[in-house]
Amino acid sequence: MTQGILLALVQNAALLLVLAIVYEAVPLRKSRQYKLAWRVLAGALIGGLAMAMMLTPWNVQPGIIYDARSILLCMTGLFFGVIPTVVAAVIATLYRLYLGGLGMWIGVMVIWSAALFGLGWRFWRHWRQVPLQDISVAEMLLVSFAVQVPIILCNLILPLELAMNVMFDLAVPFFTLFPLANAGLGYLLAQRLQHEQDQRIKLQDDFLFRSQFDSGNIGISIASVDMHWLKVNPSLCKILGYREAELLQMTWAELTHPEDLATDLQHYHQMMCGTIDGYELEKRFIHKNGDAVYCKITVSCKRVHGAVQLVIAGYINVTDAKLAEQQLKNSYQQLELVLASSGQGYWVWDIPTDKLMLDARSAEMLGCSEQALAEGGRQLWYSAIERADLPHVLAELERHFAGDSASFHCEYRFNRLDGVQRWFRVHGKVIERNEQGSAIKMCGVHEDITEHKQRESSLKLAASVYKNSTEAMAVVNDKGRIITINPAFSQITGYRETDILGHSIRLLRSVQHAAIDYRHIRAELKREKCWQGELWLKCRNNREIVVWLSINLLADDGAQAHRWVMLFSDITEKKNTEQVIWQQANYDPLTGLPNRRMFIEQLNQEIRQAQRRHAKFALLFLDLDFFKEVNDTLGHDMGDLLLRDTAERLRSCVRETDFVARLGGDEFTLLLLNAQSSKDVERVAQQILKRLAEPFQLGEENAYISGSIGITMFPDDGHNEELLLKHADQAMYAAKSQGRNRFNYFTSSMQLQAKYRMKLIQDLRAAVQADSFELCYQPIVNLTTNQVDKVEGLLRWSTAERGPVSPAEFIPVAEDTGMILDIGDWVFRQAVDQCARWQQRYQIDMQISINKSPIQFRDEGARFEQWLDYLKQKSVAGCCICIEITEGLLLEANETISNKLLTYRDIGIQVSLDDFGTGYSSLAYLKRFDIDYLKIDRSFTNQIDVDENNVTLCEAIIVMAHKLGIKVIAEGVENAEQAAILQRMGCDYAQGYFYSQAVTASQFEQQYLHRNSSISSS
């Protein structure tokens, strides 16, 4: 930067300072008379400054000059406004055009961009309502930097090379010196504005203080830190009764009432220490005449460098208000004392201010403190009035305000703050009205009338109950004559008041009771003074009814009986209904036999009687065989007919003293009383089986059933109803397992078997929860290639107590208890996981067959879809799983089971029919369902090498299956000769101990997968 450029910048900076002088000299913000002229003058002066700056420019290139006019015009737009800025910009433009040169138009653009930028900045702050004096240095630097950007860019209208040279020369001063100069000038002008504002505020405060100090009604004092008054106004002199000269010789502490001095000094010392800047309190001064003057004072201080220099205080004389308040308080206390003796609360309502004053009794009635009631006022009291009663209260209040009633009177429900509801009665009256007749002040009392309301309600309720009760009521004197009756008495008996009043109560006697019954009632009335029970009464039309009657004695104050109160209700229909209900609760509606409930009661009764007599009896538990088949084939109506016929046959087989009941379904029980020998019991059991074996005529069809009977003897087989029933049930199931159509006595081995089964269920449930099973694998060999193409997953369970448990033992239990669902789910997931592992490890799709119980098909619910999702999740193809089902499932197959089998087929899961040949072996089901494999039961294959009949049966099954497009798997192959015979027959697959027992997954891999790499996929 050359010396000439530096000199130009210094001269421009000096001219910028002249702008501050212009801002101070021209009265833009003070004179309103010649406002426009002053603004034009200011613009002209600033235009002259711009011309002066252009006379001392920085010559960048010939004809291209730069100076500080951009700063000048930007600050003019910000601080001077539109008119001065436009005037200055026009003058500067004209002069720049006069100078001419290569950068003439650039200079014009600089002038107007700076001016417009400053105006835009001014308007933006005005829109945000931010005063100019609050502008920060950071904001001025940022905007000053931004204003240089468009000015620099104006050079782009020059030839490119020249423009780049000029912009390069201008960059340093424009983005360093100019922003700093711009910010400095702006800060200087902003400080001038702030100073003017402070002066105005100070003048206003001085004016307000002086006007209030000299002529106000508030006492004002200025004191030193040592509490001496330095200056006091006339109002304070008047309040305290001293002349100004006298007060200036005293301290304010000397005139403060001794009882209030400590509090005042405490606040004063806190202010001196800087803890607080001021305080307010109400205290007493001692007047010159010795009286106490109540003043409300406000104290503040003036600090210099943190130290208090002066203490300023304002005083308001509240003596009259205090004395009036004290007088009112004394009167109020006297009134409160009077009202407290009467239990009433007193209230005063200042209507214009809506201030409601209530006494301590009112607070007690509301259930709150006096302070809370004073703070809540009328709104708190009104909020406690029951919402339904509030409109009535307000309506009565408006009537009194309007002059329609001499006083305000109302009763309403009131909810105390503790939640208890009470009844209040309020009396009030307007005691002051204004010139227009509007109520100004009102007072009154309120009292708690809850007990009165309760007594009143009780009387009304008693009368209402007497009239509207559905129970008949009558009052009888000590002579037995009826004094009064209620409407229900007439409705029940048919006697009107004119018919029965004054007559003897004996008019209602019924022939259902003997004279001795009435003597017993009179005796108890004499002894107990009351009686109640069921009694027959005769009505007016000689109709007799059963009533529930209560008779109570009313005594006078001398405890001498003179009246009896009778209450009764007609329970005739109820008794009839009870009989029907008892019949329904204790008898089977279908057969007319006693039901389970009545049987249990009868059984317990017979047990007690037999224990007293040391007698025996037999309990027979009967279950019908093949009843389900009759129900399913002939329908439920025919099944009901069969059950009714069965009940009649059972009745005919026993004595009248014996007991026959239906427990439910096709289960019946019989009690053979006084059964001293087993021969008598067996004779009855044989007779029952014989009668049940006879054909049942069900419409046009004949049905044949039988029965299975379990027999227990009391007390030999049990001492209570629970054991006898349980043991008879066990004996019945034993008869069923032995082939049905027989009876069986209970033995101790049955109980042991039941306990064993219960323990097995417990262990099995624990195994399900702990996943204590193992899935073993038995290879299925392709008889054509002699390779293992498939494998059957077989479930194994072993416990520490039992050791290995046979599936034939625990699978039926799992099916009976429903645990087969969780077990089957576990087996499926284990098989899928194993398929995935073998596929990943050996790159083969080894098909695993798993058994699925009919119970699973029936009750699996969402598990069916979860199986399919699990296959997708493990990326296992459906052909890797084969589901083995039994022929029993196909016989019971409904639409749901058919759809599930079709779904298996659609996703590639194959279906194998297990144990073929041992059940129904229906060819119709083989055609109807898409079966992939038939498994010949081991009962045929394990004797195929010694029994020609088995050879013929197996060969027929294989030929038939192949004709239907079904492959055959032979189970139970135990030697090479059996395998060879099956191979010659054309059987497709075989499995059995000849090939391998069921082995673990690791053993199967070691024996078949590691050494046989050419196993084909299924």
Steps between C-alpha positions, in 0.01 A plus 500: 500500500664830381534820699244670276241230562563517873456879496172462309369251754593727793326795337189288432497380861511859620207588273305202640533650848335814365187281448475460879517880536221539243293237688541701820461847347191456283185469719343210311342347816414820684344751265162412354418841354753484214552128494520463120733799462737373765512160332571652157771714661652193664498321162668798334772511765562129466505541118767766549700258713473242221630757248789582736586131522499472119749792491745289706453159336708190464589482129501127424526540121472800271137610519425251783490656846389364836441671831294461822172625354356146520550508880357853516183417305445162672509665846280784368234247389518325837493802737357797298210340311364522144497873417857589613632182339330562163609867493858407585501217242366731225766768572776238507371347176493833318853582612626155400347541154670839484837341572447239226769249422506126430353411842223761490209256492671275749518799736127568450417135574717513815315813619150350461586146615649640825203737553240228431684250718497747792128571452421130476692440820302780671161361382594144603577611857182709507295194388656295781433790741865512610624854591808632317678571826491126583701406191801283586856536372484146362191583296661819366815312400299227328279745306796727420678201353190403302452850352843484340410187300257666249736801478791276399276312255409828325845489340389204286358743246861590413704290259575170671876543538464857625215397731708222653793740560275762659321242719835359609630849594179583691460170685731573793378851597134422418488188717721628783518877537155586361302256722692621806440866408133426427456317833683772691288777351180302563601434860570874553158599361323227704665632818370848420149358472538313829624816672201700377262230623665491844472881527128489415432232760695692762305818429171309527600340829614836643174658396288225649698499826488878544129523423421219743744624762355848521128452446419128534297333774777251571767579757851484355837513675865481408725372780866429552636159580512597871116537490495883519243669279669721243184620328129450567196621309198685647281186492735316736508799735119498507487125567740518798398846632852646491646794309763427237778653710406280796501181294840578348645501852368146569543145371212294376584234760423748781143543374435130428271317747721281725301185418561547125863622511665155505322386183582824320867489600529137386386591148713819506821311582427244227474787251825655628678165455376469142280196569195695380463825303186615680210392716139573593331472837227644716609659827407760758662841557461712814314823414614824664190485720591147610244309291595201289496565125465194275701537180565275206858574390703412192879530542770494230859619477749659261835325471831630364759232427292256704484715813172658617516882485137604549183335630171608345165408658133559422228514771123446474290581808263204561406593859131562426468176308676311781276644769189426293623150439564449871157630587340275240700206630377561855141519379550190293639310800199598708264386224699180458467428871123539479473284187733233641254440783229436240720287271454737207764650272510867405591648160535845343514550124643818348334470161697753287835343599348150518672450835326251728602506867410196709561419865677209670173307533461519120849356453410221744180429305698481172769286659800725429719759672400865530797597282396263221143631520622861487712427193227303323217739588168478319634273224610238753164515680298480177711207372394302809128543430349195331493566126131409469407751778718792382252633235226521765733686740598751230137548393391581858793738532400682180140530626622671816737730307209602277286580806251217440561358848551669835788270587709225347408153624613167357583140589762304309735204517861582579807283430765549768865480396530163679236358262211495752176649369289714736178704476527878557234768553601858418329827600626833366403855413638793301604766753628765258402612151635779274304789352384283209362241744764238424616286791838601643529300819320194632532298819339199651536173690501135406445190710544126467156333481620152404355327808168677450496393134584142598212486748268652244619254236459208739141595571423540131677174421310313770170629367600422144618152593179430685290609200713367218648188652429176317486332839168495676496689831242501776493635853307292755410607854547289810152357450593360159291748304636664184556877536651591161620337179700617198403467129716188456292324770186557294672398179625168644201394711217670310371668820438873481526730801122512538490119497757424765576798725375422852470128429704226667816375336352149526311587181817401310541154661562211257384143531853392402609554861371330811413687818823386660697686235341828599555425870872458430507839322323673793736338748808624312350849467446511872854381565705674227271795414545410132446213255570429137455207265289351225124494555190420301236779483145499374409784264162663449398267216599198716819461293788389720852627457839444663656812650823586677369669815682716755327616821666759727388670816471880533533625858413843641726706724384307802607175332139380501407302187211643312557430125635229271638569154451230237698492174454226244557432130340244273759227427259251342645546152850503643440165672370355176798638313737362762347159449556528124856625553571218745369253247719648227804519728473140617349306208615438147243660268556240227462174691323615816773334708679679784801694369858513626423759770219299654698178461793644698262614776332157506837323500623706797176435682525123441864507618395663828212258552715197412766618747240526776349158419832338409336398171634454149385622161626476145569783252471407130653738244355431152625634167318413176711337230468625139262780599707751304457299182122502546504876559719564195312274261137540608514852645466653842123461513536124471784512753271678747232236440754226571602669827137522616444133414823411685376680812177299495691172460731588791202579725349162416819322609510630860276522801298808595731555795803513272615819332562565127653826368642643178830679548507644150554387141477121489610447863260360762543402865304264721497457878406148612415542867548230764710295255626235738646259243676536167257249345213748531711773343616276215143390434389861457804578282429201277136602472605853396740369235232265371238775471746737331594234246141483382432704181381860536217603269599849386241611246532266203847385605620242748811590699722266695721614787649350811628625832817497704447498876743578780405385851622628838384388844461718806693499727748256343599722204469845655358698794387812313316588181814620321688171543199285421430688175865506397546129563174412323613707201835317494321165516271607214797591280655166583182330375519704178864409446412133542260510207185681621157343578616384842533609861815524706564540872747758623837360608801662667706448185271742320584765758869433456457530124317831544776636723760380252315679220475821705874493573568429133294808405696716746835376369387541140388859566839578655672342199297716262600815688868398514521357142626172647426299186730370229420441136667185363513397139431158339613472136252410225678301225419517130465131404591577137831675574561368853575856607357708784269751333284589801499485874223482760526726804407302811444673836691366800459594868703383793485598869740436785227319696336295222777475247385483137120539472329333206314730260212252517476593869536878499355600160139397593538697826625801305198474269257475793649804676554717192879507548531331161463846342819634662684171448401481133607862451840422655544190278418697184746778578772248590445320168509824298815618681667163431407521129654846485821382668538197268430718198765749605756236604454231233307685224222239500123522552440207736125450555397452864165335581325606822177372653211742548215403733134555407485713816754735341296529181190579705636740765823648361345839415762753390778242523412379148592836347800529733639172363482632146662828606778310678582309181537830314703649783749210492501493115409131503305361206167335572616174340746456789210428737253210486198496734391154617128469582272210604194359331291620794568862400363438149184342640435814709622738230293810457547799273764653729718187499456462124613860444806447719602189304454688171713785635776251585486369146512851350823594681667162433454328836423133437248293696549140609217273624640309797405146622304422182311174520429506875200735486218555255732505195238689301583533129255790476721711725808412297325635190361807676819621667835557331707236684866463397602191700335193657685348794432127541466424870772292664238237597506391133867538415665338804335161411523529124778240478294232682137583426367476142189698595714797594682469168170512315373799701821697455514428129135607459567827685806574286320430171197703604714796615701501178183495294387811693840668449598460866839376617531239773722489811524175695557536876653245739748329263721291728703272268641472150244243390214736577676779312554274197134394490386863514749593229367224272145625561601844372476678836659844476646557848566307819601580857566292807763360731654308207629834375534698819332590821411863566828688563597850598568765236878479548494119474288520186747743341794278591339181367325626187602848396878501546555173313225528242548805285273380220170496690225615271249770583143395566 
